[in-house]
Amino acid sequence: MIHLTPAEMIAIKRDGGALSKQMIDDVVAGITDMSLSDAQVGAFAMAVRIRGMNIDETVQLTDAMRRSGTSITWNLDGPVVDKHSTGGVGDTVSLMLAPMLAACGAYVPMISGRGLGHTGGTCDKMEAIPGYTTTPSRENFQNIVRDIGCAVIGQTNDLAPADKRLYSIRDVTATVESIPLICSSILSKKLASGTNVLAMNVTTGGGAFMAKLEDAKALAQTITSVAQGAGVRCHSLVTDMDQPLGSAAGNSIEVQYALDYLQGVREPRMHEVVLALGTLVLVDAGLAKDGMDAKVKLEASLTSGAALEKFARMISALGGPIDFCEKSTKYLVSAPVIREVTAERSGWIESAGAKEIGMSVVVLGGGRTQPGAPVDWRVGVNAIPSVGEKVESSTVIACIHAASEDAANIAEQRIRAAISISESLVEPRAVLIA
């Protein structure tokens, strides 16, 4: 069989052709062993972003990326489950749901990503906790999952390494919004981590990679089909990301938000999504007989304190402070500049543009514009209002956490542009769409 050069394979996809299994294997091998340059990987990603891939190509890409590294085999007394979101702003679901599911009898080896574009990455958030390592040894990772029930870590070098490199290049080449690339990135890691059950949250709206509802539904269907074809029990939700899911955006700020949630401070939109995704997992995993039973179990994990205990033990096991949950403000470093932004007039929140708010976190230093660039865990925005909320002229509509006054000025301009106020009553937006 003739092996084409990288340029020839990129050209086939650039011109709208379909890639064979051999071609896809060759591309993934080149991404993994670095024989493809960053420029070639970026060109391949752009060709896929523009021309797309059919379902067979997407399946082959997912499998090739899974095979680019090793896979974990579990021998546990319960189901191995996971949850994944396609990203957004203020989406802190993973931090709460992983310990909740563990408290309900599931095992959750959650391998998370870093921030992409204007969205926050779960891995970056956890690294805001002093001492917490997102790169434990394979043995330690498996022991923590076995003993505690959950571990939220970053992508290791041996699990789907092709995806790790491609993921970082997509972040800075405007190729994030691609159904085949998103699907293969998510599922290659989940399949390699030994997941049996997966709940997908596909976000849609201005702050999501899938801004159009029809694209979000197509991605949800593709992920579900590819996962089920690989033997994973998978269901997907489509949720609103025209506005931030939670009222906090930024790494340390979202860790504190998640801790507050586990300790009893819960916002309705966030809680609705957490319960909906958790319900899908528990029912598919056979840990609940139906949706109502699942919600009862999830709520009990919160009210009993069992989920909070799992969260605390996980943090400690991965190198974080043993008393983090009791003394989080001692460990999560505050930004030097904290500025309240107040509404300019009374009315109802008509929009809270998630993308602009997410970009305000990026310009503050809480996101990346280059692969591997550091992030400032201190910065971000909280006290973000929801659509339909009543405000007065003195109401705080955002609290900016910045490294400097100049950075706070830039962020405030973006936030004021993102949040609009109507003189007429505005109804809240539904968060669960499909």
Secondary structure, DSSP 8 states (H G I E B T S, - for coil): -----HHHHHHHHHTT----HHHHHHHHHHHHHS-S-HHHHHHHHHHHHHH---HHHHHHHHHHHHHTS-------SS-BEEEEE---SS--HHHHHHHHHHHTT-BEEEEE---BTTB--HHHHHTTSTT--S---HHHHHHHHHHHSEEEEE--TTSSHHHHHHHHHHHTTT----HHHHHHHHHHHHHHTT-SEEEEEEEESTTSSB-SHHHHHHHHHHHHHHHHHTT-EEEEEEEE-SS-SSS-BSHHHHHHHHHHHHTT---HHHHHHHHHHHHHHHHHTTSSSSHHHHHHHHHHHHHTSHHHHHHHHHHHHTTS-TTTTTSHHHHS---SEEEEEE-SS-EEEEEE-HHHHHHHHIIIIIS-SSTT----TT-EEE----TT-EE-TT-EEEEEEESSHHHHHHHHHHHHHHEEEESS------SB--
